[in-house]
Amino acid sequence: MNRTSDKEKFLESLHSRINQNRERVENGELEQAYAHFEILCSILSAYEGCIGANEIKSAYPDIEWQTNTVEIPTEILRAIVEGWLEYKRTAPAKNMGQAFGLEGGGQGRSSTLKRDKTRSKSKYLCNQAVIEILDSAEDPEKRISQDAAFMIVAEKEGVSHHTVEAAYKKYAQGIREILESEGWV
């Protein structure tokens, strides 16, 4: 067999698979998310098999699918496909969040979402403390200490002084470097 016929067979198979999955979704036999994860696997496989994006589009079932598209880096698609394949391989031992590396997976480890929210909140608290310090530095008569800035932010945000101080200790150096590189301090 030559490469062109293999490519054509793969594209025909992709077209068929998409149509079958769509039909199964419409008939209530398959959840749409499941069907689309499966289709993503096939699309990425085609792309990694050196079938170009426009050729893959030609296998899409209708003009809406072919024109209503967005270009996504393969690295992003690969992470989704690998998470999906891990889920299929390990279910029910791992739930989907664990397969994608989003949930803690036991041993007291918190979820990626929770860790990211905590990190974002800490950076926010640090930024607020820096703003309080910088704002007060503009007027020598109104200058405040770091500790006073921590107390102001803690009161405004409904957290402890210690929480603001810990956030400041963790993130202030990075913020200072950014401010200095931009010529703001």
N, C-alpha and C positions, 0 to 999 in steps of 0.2 A: 504493500500500500504506500502511496505517496503522502507526503505531509499535508497537501491541500485537501485530499479526501478525508484524512483524519480530522483536520480542522472543520471541514464541512459537517462531518458526522457528529463531532462534538457540539457544534452550534445547533444542529438539528435536535440533538438530545437535550441541550439546554432549553431550546424553544419548547419542546415537548414537556419537559419537567416543569417549566414555569406554568404552562397551560394546565397541566394536571394538578399542580398545587393550587392554582387559582380556582379551578373547578371544585376541588375538595374543600376549599375555604367557603366557597359559595354554597355548597351542599351541607355545611356544618360538620364535615368530617375531620377538619383540621383547623387549628387556630392559625390566624393570619401571621402572628409573630413567628410561629414554628415554621410555616411555609417560607417566610421571607429569610429566616436564618439559613434554611436549606438552600435557597436560591443564592444568597450571598456566598455560600461555600462554593457553589458551582461557578459563579461569576469570577471569584478570586482564583479558582483553579484554572479557569480558561485564561485569565490574564497572565498568571504565572507560567502557563503553558505556551506563552508567546502569541496569544491571540489578542490583537489590538482592541482598544476600547470601542472604536466604531464598528468593528466586526462583531463584537459582543452585543452591542446595541441592536444590530440587525437580527439577533435571535430573540429580542424582546417581542412580546405577543401583539402589541398594537402600537399605533402612532403616539398615543399618550405616554406609554412607557419609553418609547424611543426619543421623545422630545422633552419630556418633563424630567430631566436628569440633572444631577449635580456631580461635579468631579470631586472625588474623595481620594486622598493619598492612600496607597496600598498599605502603608504601615498601620493606618487606622482600621482599614478593613481586615487586615490580618489579625489584629488584636481581637476584633469582634468574632471572627471566624474561629480563632484558636480557643477563645472562651466558650463558644458554642460547642465545638468539638469536645472540649474537656468536660463540659456539662453532660453531653450525650454519653461520653465514655464512663463517667463516674456516678451518674444518677442511679439510684437515689442517695448514695452515700454522701454526695455533695449536692447542695442546692445550687441554683444558678448563680447567686451572688458569690458563693465560695468558688465556683468554677471560673468565674470571671475575675477572681481576686478582689472582689469588692467587700466581702464580708469577712469578719475576723477568722473564721474557721476554727473556733474553739480556743482553749488555753488562755482565755481571758483577753484575747486580742480584740481590740475594737475594730469596727468597720472602717473602710476607707472613707466613706462619707462622714462618719463621726470624727475621724482624725482630721479630715480636710476642714470641716466646720470649726473644729477647735483651733486649728492652725490659722484659719482666716480670722476668727474672733480675736486670737492673741495678737495677730498683726494689726488688726483694727485698734485694739486697746493701746498697743505700742504707738501707733500713728497718732492717736488722740493725745497721748502723753507728750509726744514730741511737739505736737501743735501747741499744746498748753505752754510748754517750756519756751518755744520760739516766739509765741505771741507775747509772753511776758518779758522776753529779752529785748523787745523793741523799745520799751520804756524802762529806764533804770530804776525808777521809783516803784514800778509794779512787778519787778523780777520776783520769780518764785523758785523755790528749790525743786529738785526732781521729786522729792518726797511729797511736796505740796501738790505737784502736778498729778502724781499718782492718786492722791486723795480726791482731787477734783474729778478725775476721770472715773474713779471707782464709784463715787457718788452719782455721777451722771448716768453711768452704765449699769448700776445696780450689781456691782461685783465687789469683791474684797480688794483692799489695798494691796495685799499680797499677790493677787491675780494680775493686777496691772504691773506691779513691780517685776514679777516673773516674766511677763510678756515683754516688758521693756528690756530686761537683761538678755532675753533670747534674740530679739529682733532689732534693737536700737542700732547696733553697729552697722548692720546692712543698710538701714535707713540713712544713717549718717554718711556712709560711703556714697549713696545715691545723691544725697543733698550736696555733698562736697563736689562730686563729679559734675553736677549741674550748676555749680557756682552759687548755690543758695545759702550756704553757710561758710 
